[in-house]
Amino acid sequence: MDDDFCRERARTVRALAEQADPTIKKRLLQLAAHYERRVDQPEKADQDGKRVNDPAVVSIR
């Protein structure tokens, strides 16, 4: 998933949480935090220091 998608999904989920009952609100806020962590964490690198999801790296394997 790309960063823009994750940011937008986190915003949408937080907006839903504002209208939800307390139990659902807690779960939605946890989900939003999950999406935000995906944006904050850099992608894992392989041994060469290149991104694993880089199409150039994937195509030569």
MOWOHU-V825634 format. One record per residue. RES is the residue in one small letter. SS is DSSP state (A for helix, B for strand, O for the rest). PSI is psi in radians with two decimals (* if undefined). Layout:
res = {RES/RES}
ss = {SS/SS}
psi = {PSI/PSI}
//
This chain:
res = {m/d/d/d/f/c/r/e/r/a/r/t/v/r/a/l/a/e/q/a/d/p/t/i/k/k/r/l/l/q/l/a/a/h/y/e/r/r/v/d/q/p/e/k/a/d/q/d/g/k/r/v/n/d/p/a/v/v/s/i/r}
ss = {O/O/A/A/A/A/A/A/A/A/A/A/A/A/A/A/A/A/O/O/O/A/A/A/A/A/A/A/A/A/A/A/A/A/A/A/A/A/A/A/O/O/O/O/B/O/O/O/O/O/B/O/O/O/A/A/A/A/A/A/O}
psi = {2.48/2.87/-0.71/-0.72/-0.81/-0.72/-0.80/-0.71/-0.70/-0.74/-0.77/-0.78/-0.69/-0.67/-0.71/-0.66/-0.56/-0.46/-0.02/2.84/2.87/-0.68/-0.84/-0.65/-0.77/-0.80/-0.72/-0.68/-0.60/-0.71/-0.75/-0.72/-0.64/-0.82/-0.70/-0.64/-0.62/-0.60/-0.69/-0.49/2.25/2.70/2.61/2.47/2.61/-2.99/-0.46/-0.07/0.10/2.70/2.40/-0.61/0.09/2.12/-0.57/-0.64/-0.76/-0.66/-0.41/-0.09/*}
//
